[in-house]
Amino acid sequence: MDTQIVEVINVSRAVAWLPWAVQYFFLIGLSVGAWFLALPWLWRGTQETLGRLALLASLVCGLVAPVALLADLHGPGRFYHFYLYLQPHSWMAWGSVFIPLYLGGLMLSTWLAWRGDFARLAGATSGRLARLYRLLGHGGSASRRQLRSVSVLTFTGAALVALYTGMEVMVIQARPLWHTPFLPLQFGVTAVAGAIGLVLVFNRLLGARDHVLEVRLNQLLALSQLLVLALGALWLATGLLALDPVHAVALQQVAQSASWQFTAVWATAATLLTLLIATRWPQGSGLVTGLLALHSAWMIRWTVFIGGQTVPKTGAGFYDYQLPLGNDGLLGIVGTAGLWLALLMILLSYSPWAGTTGRDLTARSAS
């Protein structure tokens, strides 16, 4: 009887974190970043236009993000296991606590910020919608003390969500590309940059077209792009100079890949282009810089999650990934975008996102 020996050199593995994860991290990052932009209005009552646009962006992204997260669990019913079998050593398990804390605070702070407007809408509307507005506007305008108290709760939840979304990836030691303290920082900075971009797009498309706000946001966006470049340069220097063995290995894994080189050049060029336009032409460029910022925020998460999983833990070469057309690929991305757009249209139509005193803003948006 002949004996056949089969030597296994490497096994190609499918990605475990699907595009659903990219969408979740992208949307929750935008929500947290936008809520930070709304904080001056909620806390002090200043910068109302910015606050209202940012709060709208934070709410629509925050409500859609958990849908992508549940889809990534490959079975929405699995979420309750996080609560039945809490693992204190797991950042993912802590996320199941931080996310409801943040989303609860977000919805509560939004309701308090809009409550007075709901009460005024109840008097200008009839039928079932008036009864709904009357219920939502019960108690009239919230006091600044109430808004500040809820803002403290929401700020805590937002900070914890921002922390855990970076840490649950960074702690994976088996992937040197992920196991770096620069990753949570880069996720945080690009989340704020993407949120600035989304508010710039809202400012341009929803009728506000506040040029003073546009200039201010472009200046803030330029600062965020400088931080993105600085963090990228520090990571690269740490790997090139072998200041840390993990960073050196991570750089060695991707340095010879043409696709990774192209991605690095593309990301750097997009960041520099955003910085250039936001600095040289801060007025009138909000739509372009906003879309570029959103593109960069999405790109880094796609590159980290999907691209990072194509680097094998053992063996040579890279795994091949092709975006499927079904629910776990393109259709899922399009579906999430459609849900986001549908929710945005509902909020634009039925919520006092612009304030009942800003009727000209709302009317221009409807036109």
VOKETI-978788 format. One record per residue: x, y, z of N, C-alpha, C in turn; residue in one letter. Coordinates in steps of 0.02 Angstrom, whole numbers, plus 50000, padded with zeros to 5 digits. Layout:
BEGIN
SITE   nxx   nyy   nzz  caxx  cayy  cazz   cxx   cyy   czz residuo
SITE     X     Y     Z     X     Y     Z     X     Y     Z       A
...
***
This chain:
BEGIN
SITE   nxx   nyy   nzz  caxx  cayy  cazz   cxx   cyy   czz residuo
SITE 50043 49941 50000 50000 50000 50000 50044 50062 50000       M
SITE 50034 50104 49950 50075 50165 49945 50049 50218 49992       D
SITE 50095 50255 50019 50078 50310 50064 50090 50376 50027       T
SITE 50039 50417 50027 50044 50481 49993 50051 50536 50046       Q
SITE 50101 50577 50038 50114 50632 50084 50096 50697 50050       I
SITE 50053 50735 50083 50033 50801 50057 50060 50854 50104       V
SITE 50100 50898 50077 50129 50952 50117 50088 51015 50106       E
SITE 50060 51041 50160 50019 51102 50157 50064 51161 50172       V
SITE 50073 51204 50122 50116 51263 50132 50076 51322 50159       I
SITE 50019 51333 50131 49977 51388 50154 49905 51374 50135       N
SITE 49859 51401 50174 49788 51392 50162 49757 51461 50153       V
SITE 49724 51471 50098 49690 51535 50087 49625 51537 50126       S
SITE 49615 51591 50162 49556 51597 50205 49514 51657 50182       R
SITE 49449 51649 50187 49404 51704 50171 49405 51755 50228       A
SITE 49388 51817 50211 49387 51870 50262 49332 51855 50313       V
SITE 49347 51868 50376 49298 51856 50429 49256 51919 50442       A
SITE 49289 51977 50438 49253 52040 50446 49234 52065 50377       W
SITE 49169 52064 50363 49143 52080 50296 49133 52155 50288       L
SITE 49114 52178 50228 49100 52250 50218 49049 52278 50267       P
SITE 49006 52235 50297 48961 52260 50349 49000 52294 50405       W
SITE 49057 52265 50424 49098 52294 50477 49125 52362 50457       A
SITE 49146 52368 50394 49170 52432 50369 49116 52485 50374       V
SITE 49055 52467 50354 49000 52515 50357 48984 52534 50429       Q
SITE 48986 52486 50474 48972 52503 50544 49025 52552 50571       Y
SITE 49089 52535 50562 49141 52579 50589 49140 52647 50556       F
SITE 49122 52650 50492 49117 52713 50457 49060 52755 50485       F
SITE 49001 52726 50491 48942 52764 50512 48946 52784 50586       L
SITE 48969 52739 50629 48972 52756 50699 49025 52809 50711       I
SITE 49080 52807 50671 49130 52859 50676 49103 52927 50655       G
SITE 49065 52928 50600 49034 52991 50578 48987 53018 50632       L
SITE 48948 52972 50662 48899 52993 50712 48933 53025 50772       S
SITE 48985 52991 50797 49021 53017 50856 49055 53084 50839       V
SITE 49088 53086 50781 49122 53148 50761 49074 53205 50753       G
SITE 49015 53193 50723 48966 53246 50713 48937 53269 50779       A
SITE 48928 53221 50826 48901 53241 50891 48950 53288 50927       W
SITE 49014 53276 50921 49063 53321 50951 49057 53391 50920       F
SITE 49042 53395 50855 49034 53460 50823 48971 53495 50848       L
SITE 48920 53457 50867 48858 53487 50892 48863 53508 50965       A
SITE 48914 53487 51000 48919 53498 51072 48917 53572 51092       L
SITE 48952 53618 51056 48948 53689 51076 48877 53716 51077       P
SITE 48835 53694 51030 48766 53717 51029 48727 53686 51087       W
SITE 48737 53623 51099 48701 53590 51154 48722 53616 51222       L
SITE 48786 53632 51229 48813 53651 51294 48802 53725 51309       W
SITE 48817 53769 51259 48814 53841 51271 48760 53876 51231       R
SITE 48730 53842 51182 48680 53875 51141 48709 53917 51085       G
SITE 48774 53910 51072 48807 53948 51019 48813 53906 50956       T
SITE 48830 53938 50900 48841 53905 50836 48781 53860 50818       Q
SITE 48722 53889 50817 48661 53850 50808 48658 53815 50741       E
SITE 48676 53849 50687 48673 53818 50621 48717 53756 50618       T
SITE 48779 53763 50642 48824 53705 50645 48795 53651 50689       L
SITE 48769 53670 50747 48742 53621 50794 48685 53582 50765       G
SITE 48639 53616 50731 48581 53581 50704 48601 53535 50646       R
SITE 48645 53557 50602 48667 53514 50547 48706 53454 50574       L
SITE 48750 53466 50623 48790 53412 50651 48747 53363 50689       A
SITE 48697 53387 50725 48653 53342 50763 48612 53298 50715       L
SITE 48590 53327 50660 48554 53288 50609 48600 53234 50581       L
SITE 48662 53252 50565 48710 53203 50538 48724 53149 50589       A
SITE 48733 53168 50651 48748 53120 50704 48691 53071 50714       S
SITE 48629 53096 50712 48571 53053 50724 48561 53003 50668       L
SITE 48563 53026 50605 48549 52980 50549 48603 52927 50543       V
SITE 48666 52946 50555 48720 52896 50553 48717 52849 50613       C
SITE 48701 52876 50671 48698 52836 50732 48643 52785 50731       G
SITE 48586 52800 50699 48530 52753 50697 48541 52698 50645       L
SITE 48579 52712 50592 48590 52661 50540 48648 52616 50558       V
SITE 48698 52642 50594 48758 52603 50609 48743 52536 50643       A
SITE 48698 52531 50693 48686 52466 50725 48656 52414 50677       P
SITE 48622 52437 50624 48594 52389 50575 48652 52352 50540       V
SITE 48703 52390 50521 48761 52358 50490 48797 52313 50539       A
SITE 48800 52333 50602 48833 52292 50653 48797 52226 50663       L
SITE 48731 52228 50668 48692 52167 50677 48699 52121 50616       L
SITE 48702 52151 50556 48711 52110 50496 48779 52076 50497       A
SITE 48829 52110 50524 48896 52081 50526 48901 52023 50574       D
SITE 48854 52018 50621 48853 51961 50667 48829 51897 50634       L
SITE 48807 51901 50571 48782 51843 50534 48722 51811 50569       H
SITE 48685 51850 50604 48627 51826 50640 48609 51877 50693       G
SITE 48561 51922 50678 48546 51977 50725 48531 51954 50796       P
SITE 48503 51893 50803 48486 51869 50870 48545 51856 50914       G
SITE 48604 51855 50885 48664 51840 50925 48683 51896 50973       R
SITE 48656 51956 50963 48679 52012 51003 48666 52001 51078       F
SITE 48613 51964 51094 48597 51957 51165 48650 51915 51203       Y
SITE 48690 51877 51166 48743 51838 51198 48794 51884 51232       H
SITE 48802 51945 51207 48847 51992 51238 48826 52008 51309       F
SITE 48761 52007 51322 48734 52024 51388 48726 51963 51433       Y
SITE 48712 51906 51403 48705 51845 51443 48773 51819 51466       L
SITE 48823 51828 51423 48890 51801 51438 48942 51857 51430       Y
SITE 48938 51906 51473 48982 51964 51468 49054 51943 51482       L
SITE 49099 51963 51438 49170 51947 51445 49208 52012 51459       Q
SITE 49225 52026 51522 49256 52090 51539 49324 52101 51505       P
SITE 49356 52048 51482 49421 52056 51450 49416 52073 51376       H
SITE 49354 52074 51348 49344 52084 51277 49320 52155 51263       S
SITE 49356 52190 51220 49334 52257 51200 49268 52253 51161       W
SITE 49259 52200 51122 49197 52193 51084 49138 52186 51131       M
SITE 49147 52149 51185 49093 52141 51234 49077 52208 51268       A
SITE 49128 52247 51283 49117 52313 51313 49080 52359 51264       W
SITE 49092 52348 51200 49057 52388 51150 48982 52379 51154       G
SITE 48959 52319 51173 48887 52307 51180 48857 52348 51237       S
SITE 48900 52373 51282 48877 52418 51335 48883 52490 51314       V
SITE 48939 52507 51281 48952 52576 51262 48904 52601 51208       F
SITE 48887 52557 51160 48844 52579 51104 48774 52600 51129       I
SITE 48739 52559 51169 48674 52582 51194 48679 52646 51236       P
SITE 48734 52652 51275 48743 52713 51315 48747 52774 51270       L
SITE 48786 52768 51217 48794 52825 51171 48730 52839 51133       Y
SITE 48700 52787 51103 48640 52798 51063 48581 52823 51106       L
SITE 48576 52798 51167 48524 52823 51211 48534 52896 51227       G
SITE 48596 52916 51242 48611 52986 51254 48601 53029 51193       G
SITE 48618 53002 51134 48609 53039 51071 48536 53054 51058       L
SITE 48493 53003 51065 48422 53014 51052 48391 53059 51104       M
SITE 48413 53052 51166 48386 53094 51219 48407 53167 51210       L
SITE 48470 53179 51193 48493 53247 51183 48461 53278 51121       S
SITE 48449 53237 51069 48414 53263 51009 48343 53283 51026       T
SITE 48309 53240 51064 48240 53257 51083 48237 53321 51125       W
SITE 48282 53328 51172 48283 53389 51213 48298 53451 51170       L
SITE 48344 53444 51123 48362 53500 51080 48304 53520 51034       A
SITE 48263 53471 51013 48208 53484 50967 48140 53491 51003       W
SITE 48138 53481 51068 48074 53477 51102 48033 53542 51096       R
SITE 48065 53598 51104 48030 53662 51096 48004 53671 51025       G
SITE 48043 53649 50976 48021 53655 50907 47962 53608 50893       D
SITE 47963 53549 50922 47906 53503 50915 47843 53535 50943       F
SITE 47849 53568 51001 47791 53600 51032 47763 53655 50987       A
SITE 47807 53694 50955 47783 53746 50910 47753 53718 50847       R
SITE 47781 53662 50822 47752 53630 50763 47682 53603 50777       L
SITE 47671 53581 50839 47604 53554 50856 47550 53606 50846       A
SITE 47566 53669 50859 47516 53722 50850 47506 53743 50778       G
SITE 47552 53724 50735 47547 53743 50664 47528 53685 50619       A
SITE 47512 53627 50649 47495 53567 50612 47430 53538 50638       T
SITE 47395 53501 50597 47332 53471 50617 47335 53395 50606       S
SITE 47286 53360 50635 47281 53289 50624 47326 53248 50669       G
SITE 47341 53188 50646 47381 53142 50686 47452 53168 50696       R
SITE 47478 53203 50645 47545 53230 50651 47549 53281 50707       L
SITE 47496 53320 50715 47494 53370 50769 47496 53335 50837       A
SITE 47459 53279 50843 47459 53243 50907 47528 53214 50922       R
SITE 47562 53190 50869 47629 53164 50879 47677 53220 50900       L
SITE 47672 53278 50867 47714 53335 50885 47699 53358 50956       Y
SITE 47635 53357 50975 47616 53378 51042 47647 53331 51094       R
SITE 47648 53267 51079 47677 53218 51125 47753 53229 51130       L
SITE 47786 53237 51072 47858 53247 51073 47878 53314 51102       L
SITE 47834 53363 51098 47850 53429 51123 47825 53442 51193       G
SITE 47804 53389 51228 47777 53397 51296 47830 53427 51341       H
SITE 47812 53480 51375 47858 53515 51420 47892 53574 51389       G
SITE 47885 53583 51323 47915 53641 51290 47991 53637 51287       G
SITE 48021 53695 51276 48094 53698 51267 48130 53673 51330       S
SITE 48181 53633 51319 48221 53608 51374 48266 53663 51401       A
SITE 48281 53660 51464 48326 53709 51493 48398 53691 51475       S
SITE 48441 53742 51479 48511 53730 51464 48541 53680 51513       R
SITE 48516 53680 51575 48541 53633 51625 48524 53561 51604       R
SITE 48463 53550 51579 48445 53483 51556 48489 53461 51498       Q
SITE 48499 53505 51450 48541 53488 51393 48612 53473 51414       L
SITE 48638 53510 51461 48707 53498 51484 48712 53432 51521       R
SITE 48662 53416 51561 48664 53353 51598 48664 53293 51550       S
SITE 48620 53296 51500 48618 53241 51451 48680 53241 51408       V
SITE 48708 53300 51394 48769 53304 51354 48828 53270 51388       S
SITE 48830 53274 51454 48883 53240 51491 48877 53164 51481       V
SITE 48815 53139 51486 48803 53068 51476 48823 53047 51405       L
SITE 48801 53086 51355 48815 53069 51286 48889 53076 51270       T
SITE 48922 53126 51298 48993 53134 51287 49032 53074 51313       F
SITE 49012 53049 51371 49043 52990 51399 49035 52930 51352       T
SITE 48973 52920 51329 48960 52865 51283 48998 52872 51218       G
SITE 49000 52933 51190 49035 52945 51127 49110 52932 51134       A
SITE 49139 52956 51189 49211 52945 51200 49227 52871 51208       A
SITE 49184 52834 51243 49195 52762 51252 49187 52724 51187       L
SITE 49138 52744 51145 49129 52712 51080 49190 52725 51036       V
SITE 49214 52787 51036 49273 52804 50996 49334 52764 51020       A
SITE 49339 52753 51085 49394 52714 51112 49389 52641 51093       L
SITE 49330 52611 51103 49325 52539 51092 49330 52520 51019       Y
SITE 49305 52563 50973 49308 52546 50902 49380 52542 50877       T
SITE 49425 52579 50908 49495 52573 50890 49530 52517 50927       G
SITE 49513 52509 50991 49548 52461 51032 49531 52389 51013       M
SITE 49468 52376 50993 49450 52306 50977 49486 52281 50915       E
SITE 49512 52327 50874 49553 52306 50817 49627 52305 50837       V
SITE 49648 52354 50876 49718 52360 50894 49743 52301 50936       M
SITE 49700 52271 50976 49722 52217 51021 49737 52152 50986       V
SITE 49721 52147 50921 49733 52084 50884 49808 52080 50867       I
SITE 49845 52044 50909 49917 52040 50901 49938 51998 50841       Q
SITE 49894 51954 50817 49912 51911 50761 49919 51950 50696       A
SITE 49894 52011 50693 49901 52052 50634 49941 52114 50651       R
SITE 50006 52115 50635 50049 52173 50652 50022 52239 50622       P
SITE 49989 52235 50564 49963 52296 50533 49910 52329 50577       L
SITE 49874 52290 50616 49823 52316 50661 49849 52332 50731       W
SITE 49900 52295 50751 49922 52299 50821 49969 52359 50830       H
SITE 49940 52418 50828 49979 52480 50836 49937 52533 50871       T
SITE 49966 52571 50917 49928 52623 50951 49908 52680 50904       P
SITE 49938 52683 50844 49919 52735 50797 49849 52722 50768       F
SITE 49826 52660 50769 49763 52643 50737 49703 52677 50771       L
SITE 49695 52672 50838 49638 52707 50869 49641 52783 50857       P
SITE 49702 52811 50858 49708 52883 50846 49688 52901 50775       L
SITE 49710 52860 50727 49693 52874 50657 49618 52865 50645       Q
SITE 49588 52814 50677 49516 52806 50671 49479 52867 50699       F
SITE 49503 52892 50756 49470 52949 50787 49475 53012 50745       G
SITE 49535 53026 50720 49546 53087 50680 49507 53084 50615       V
SITE 49509 53027 50580 49473 53021 50517 49397 53021 50528       T
SITE 49374 52997 50586 49303 53000 50601 49279 53073 50607       A
SITE 49318 53113 50643 49301 53184 50649 49306 53219 50582       V
SITE 49358 53203 50543 49365 53232 50476 49306 53214 50432       A
SITE 49285 53150 50434 49227 53129 50395 49163 53164 50417       G
SITE 49156 53175 50483 49098 53210 50508 49098 53283 50485       A
SITE 49156 53314 50485 49161 53382 50459 49140 53383 50385       I
SITE 49164 53332 50348 49145 53327 50278 49071 53320 50268       G
SITE 49039 53278 50309 48967 53268 50302 48928 53332 50318       L
SITE 48949 53369 50369 48916 53432 50386 48927 53483 50329       V
SITE 48986 53483 50299 48998 53527 50241 48951 53510 50184       L
SITE 48940 53446 50171 48893 53425 50119 48822 53446 50137       V
SITE 48802 53436 50199 48736 53457 50221 48728 53533 50215       F
SITE 48780 53570 50234 48777 53642 50230 48767 53666 50158       N
SITE 48794 53629 50111 48788 53647 50040 48722 53623 50010       R
SITE 48698 53564 50028 48642 53534 49993 48574 53545 50028       L
SITE 48575 53557 50093 48512 53561 50129 48486 53632 50135       L
SITE 48517 53679 50101 48489 53746 50097 48522 53798 50140       G
SITE 48564 53779 50187 48595 53829 50232 48643 53874 50194       A
SITE 48693 53843 50163 48743 53879 50123 48772 53938 50162       R
SITE 48790 53924 50224 48820 53974 50268 48894 53977 50250       D
SITE 48915 54032 50217 48984 54037 50194 49033 54045 50251       H
SITE 49011 54079 50304 49055 54087 50362 49067 54019 50394       V
SITE 49014 53980 50401 49021 53913 50429 49064 53869 50383       L
SITE 49055 53876 50318 49094 53836 50271 49168 53850 50278       E
SITE 49187 53913 50285 49258 53931 50294 49284 53902 50359       V
SITE 49245 53908 50412 49266 53883 50477 49275 53808 50476       R
SITE 49229 53772 50445 49234 53700 50441 49292 53678 50397       L
SITE 49305 53714 50343 49362 53697 50300 49428 53707 50338       N
SITE 49431 53758 50379 49492 53769 50419 49501 53712 50468       Q
SITE 49447 53690 50500 49450 53634 50546 49468 53569 50509       L
SITE 49441 53562 50449 49457 53503 50408 49531 53502 50389       L
SITE 49558 53560 50372 49629 53563 50355 49672 53541 50414       A
SITE 49653 53562 50474 49691 53541 50533 49687 53466 50542       L
SITE 49629 53437 50531 49622 53364 50538 49665 53327 50487       S
SITE 49670 53355 50427 49712 53322 50376 49786 53325 50394       Q
SITE 49806 53379 50425 49876 53382 50449 49889 53329 50502       L
SITE 49840 53318 50546 49847 53265 50597 49849 53196 50565       L
SITE 49808 53185 50513 49809 53121 50478 49877 53109 50447       V
SITE 49905 53159 50415 49972 53152 50384 50025 53140 50437       L
SITE 50020 53175 50493 50070 53168 50547 50068 53097 50576       A
SITE 50009 53070 50588 50003 53003 50615 50029 52951 50565       L
SITE 50013 52961 50501 50039 52915 50450 50115 52917 50446       G
SITE 50143 52977 50451 50216 52984 50447 50249 52953 50508       A
SITE 50218 52960 50567 50247 52930 50627 50246 52854 50623       L
SITE 50191 52825 50597 50187 52752 50588 50241 52729 50540       W
SITE 50249 52765 50484 50298 52745 50434 50369 52751 50462       L
SITE 50383 52804 50498 50450 52813 50527 50465 52760 50579       A
SITE 50415 52742 50619 50425 52690 50670 50442 52624 50637       T
SITE 50411 52609 50580 50427 52547 50545 50493 52549 50509       G
SITE 50507 52605 50474 50569 52610 50436 50631 52609 50481       L
SITE 50626 52643 50539 50682 52646 50585 50684 52588 50634       L
SITE 50635 52542 50627 50631 52483 50670 50631 52503 50744       A
SITE 50596 52557 50760 50591 52578 50830 50547 52530 50870       L
SITE 50505 52493 50835 50463 52443 50867 50459 52383 50821       D
SITE 50470 52322 50845 50472 52264 50800 50405 52250 50766       P
SITE 50349 52265 50800 50284 52253 50770 50273 52297 50709       V
SITE 50291 52361 50715 50284 52407 50660 50331 52388 50602       H
SITE 50390 52365 50619 50438 52344 50567 50411 52285 50528       A
SITE 50381 52236 50563 50353 52178 50530 50293 52199 50486       V
SITE 50251 52243 50513 50192 52265 50475 50213 52300 50411       A
SITE 50263 52343 50415 50286 52377 50355 50318 52329 50305       L
SITE 50355 52280 50332 50387 52231 50289 50335 52189 50251       Q
SITE 50278 52175 50283 50226 52134 50253 50195 52167 50191       Q
SITE 50189 52233 50192 50153 52266 50138 50198 52307 50092       V
SITE 50262 52316 50111 50305 52361 50074 50316 52340 50002       A
SITE 50318 52275 49989 50333 52251 49921 50271 52239 49879       Q
SITE 50213 52255 49905 50151 52244 49869 50134 52305 49827       S
SITE 50124 52295 49762 50107 52351 49718 50039 52381 49736       A
SITE 49991 52338 49754 49925 52364 49772 49927 52406 49836       S
SITE 49967 52384 49884 49973 52423 49946 50010 52488 49933       W
SITE 50060 52487 49890 50095 52549 49871 50047 52598 49838       Q
SITE 50006 52571 49793 49957 52614 49759 49908 52643 49809       F
SITE 49885 52602 49857 49838 52626 49908 49869 52681 49950       T
SITE 49933 52673 49968 49967 52724 50008 49973 52789 49970       A
SITE 49990 52785 49907 49996 52846 49866 49928 52879 49858       V
SITE 49877 52839 49845 49809 52865 49837 49786 52900 49901       W
SITE 49795 52868 49958 49773 52898 50022 49810 52963 50036       A
SITE 49876 52963 50024 49915 53024 50036 49894 53080 49989       T
SITE 49883 53063 49925 49863 53113 49876 49794 53142 49893       A
SITE 49747 53099 49914 49680 53122 49932 49683 53169 49992       A
SITE 49725 53152 50041 49732 53194 50100 49763 53261 50083       T
SITE 49816 53260 50042 49849 53322 50021 49803 53365 49979       L
SITE 49763 53334 49936 49717 53373 49894 49664 53406 49937       L
SITE 49637 53369 49986 49588 53399 50032 49619 53456 50070       T
SITE 49680 53447 50094 49715 53500 50131 49725 53561 50087       L
SITE 49745 53551 50025 49758 53606 49979 49695 53646 49965       L
SITE 49641 53611 49947 49579 53647 49930 49550 53682 49991       I
SITE 49550 53648 50048 49522 53678 50109 49562 53739 50132       A
SITE 49627 53740 50116 49669 53796 50137 49667 53853 50088       T
SITE 49673 53837 50023 49677 53889 49972 49609 53918 49954       R
SITE 49558 53876 49952 49491 53899 49931 49439 53877 49982       W
SITE 49442 53905 50043 49396 53881 50096 49323 53899 50083       P
SITE 49310 53951 50043 49241 53970 50029 49220 53945 49960       Q
SITE 49163 53912 49958 49137 53887 49895 49160 53818 49877       G
SITE 49202 53788 49918 49229 53721 49903 49203 53668 49950       S
SITE 49153 53685 49990 49131 53639 50043 49106 53572 50017       G
SITE 49072 53572 49960 49046 53509 49933 49103 53463 49912       L
SITE 49155 53492 49880 49212 53452 49858 49252 53426 49917       V
SITE 49271 53470 49963 49311 53449 50020 49272 53402 50065       T
SITE 49206 53412 50069 49164 53367 50109 49163 53297 50082       G
SITE 49154 53291 50016 49154 53225 49985 49222 53192 49989       L
SITE 49275 53231 49982 49343 53203 49988 49355 53177 50059       L
SITE 49332 53214 50109 49341 53192 50178 49302 53128 50192       A
SITE 49241 53123 50166 49202 53062 50174 49236 53003 50139       L
SITE 49263 53016 50080 49299 52964 50043 49358 52939 50083       H
SITE 49396 52984 50114 49455 52964 50152 49436 52924 50214       S
SITE 49383 52945 50248 49361 52910 50308 49339 52839 50290       A
SITE 49303 52831 50234 49283 52765 50212 49344 52724 50192       W
SITE 49390 52756 50155 49447 52719 50126 49491 52689 50179       M
SITE 49505 52726 50233 49551 52699 50283 49519 52639 50318       I
SITE 49454 52640 50327 49421 52583 50360 49418 52523 50313       R
SITE 49405 52534 50249 49405 52479 50202 49475 52449 50197       W
SITE 49526 52492 50194 49595 52468 50187 49616 52428 50249       T
SITE 49599 52454 50308 49619 52421 50370 49583 52354 50378       V
SITE 49518 52354 50368 49479 52293 50382 49486 52242 50325       F
SITE 49467 52261 50265 49468 52214 50210 49539 52201 50186       I
SITE 49576 52256 50173 49645 52247 50152 49688 52213 50204       G
SITE 49677 52229 50267 49716 52198 50320 49707 52123 50325       G
SITE 49647 52099 50307 49634 52027 50310 49662 51989 50250       Q
SITE 49684 52025 50198 49716 51991 50142 49789 51977 50155       T
SITE 49817 52005 50210 49886 51990 50229 49884 51926 50271       V
SITE 49914 51871 50248 49909 51808 50286 49948 51811 50351       P
SITE 49921 51777 50401 49957 51773 50465 50019 51729 50459       K
SITE 50015 51679 50416 50073 51636 50403 50078 51627 50328       T
SITE 50137 51614 50304 50146 51601 50232 50163 51665 50195       G
SITE 50173 51657 50130 50193 51712 50087 50135 51732 50042       A
SITE 50142 51791 50011 50091 51815 49966 50032 51845 50002       G
SITE 49979 51858 49964 49919 51889 49992 49858 51849 49971       F
SITE 49808 51850 50014 49745 51819 49996 49710 51864 49944       Y
SITE 49672 51832 49902 49635 51869 49850 49564 51883 49876       D
SITE 49543 51946 49872 49475 51964 49892 49440 51999 49834       Y
SITE 49381 51975 49817 49339 52007 49767 49272 52023 49799       Q
SITE 49250 52084 49792 49188 52106 49823 49129 52067 49792       L
SITE 49094 52027 49832 49036 51990 49805 48979 52038 49790       P
SITE 48933 52016 49749 48877 52058 49729 48817 52051 49775       L
SITE 48817 52002 49820 48759 51988 49862 48756 52029 49926       G
SITE 48720 52001 49975 48708 52036 50038 48772 52051 50076       N
SITE 48821 52007 50070 48884 52017 50106 48934 52060 50068       D
SITE 48911 52092 50014 48956 52132 49973 48922 52196 49949       G
SITE 48919 52202 49883 48894 52264 49852 48822 52278 49870       L
SITE 48779 52227 49869 48709 52237 49885 48700 52261 49957       L
SITE 48740 52235 50002 48737 52259 50071 48757 52331 50078       G
SITE 48809 52351 50042 48832 52421 50044 48778 52468 50017       I
SITE 48750 52449 49958 48698 52490 49928 48636 52492 49973       V
SITE 48619 52435 50003 48561 52433 50048 48569 52478 50109       G
SITE 48629 52477 50138 48641 52521 50196 48638 52594 50176       T
SITE 48666 52610 50117 48663 52679 50093 48590 52700 50080       A
SITE 48550 52653 50053 48479 52668 50041 48441 52679 50106       G
SITE 48456 52639 50157 48424 52648 50222 48443 52715 50252       L
SITE 48507 52733 50246 48531 52798 50272 48495 52854 50237       W
SITE 48488 52850 50171 48455 52903 50133 48381 52908 50150       L
SITE 48348 52850 50158 48277 52850 50175 48265 52881 50243       A
SITE 48307 52864 50292 48300 52893 50359 48313 52968 50357       L
SITE 48363 52989 50317 48377 53060 50311 48317 53097 50282       L
SITE 48285 53069 50232 48227 53102 50201 48169 53107 50251       M
SITE 48160 53056 50292 48106 53058 50342 48120 53113 50393       I
SITE 48183 53117 50416 48200 53168 50465 48194 53238 50435       L
SITE 48214 53245 50373 48208 53311 50340 48135 53331 50332       L
SITE 48091 53282 50322 48021 53297 50309 47980 53309 50372       S
SITE 47997 53274 50426 47953 53275 50484 47985 53298 50549       Y
SITE 48050 53310 50550 48081 53334 50612 48101 53407 50605       S
SITE 48104 53443 50660 48124 53514 50658 48200 53522 50658       P
SITE 48233 53488 50610 48306 53488 50609 48335 53557 50600       W
SITE 48298 53602 50566 48323 53669 50554 48293 53719 50603       A
SITE 48249 53696 50647 48217 53741 50693 48156 53773 50663       G
SITE 48103 53782 50701 48043 53813 50675 48052 53887 50662       T
SITE 48105 53916 50690 48120 53986 50676 48159 53994 50612       T
SITE 48185 53939 50585 48224 53943 50523 48183 53919 50464       G
SITE 48123 53948 50454 48078 53926 50401 48109 53938 50333       R
SITE 48147 53992 50326 48178 54004 50261 48228 53950 50244       D
SITE 48263 53924 50294 48311 53870 50283 48276 53807 50261       L
SITE 48221 53791 50295 48183 53731 50278 48152 53736 50209       T
SITE 48125 53794 50193 48092 53804 50129 48141 53798 50071       A
SITE 48200 53828 50080 48250 53824 50029 48275 53753 50020       R
SITE 48277 53714 50077 48297 53644 50072 48246 53604 50032       S
SITE 48181 53618 50044 48129 53581 50009 48129 53597 49934       A
SITE 48149 53657 49917 48151 53676 49846 48213 53648 49812       S
***
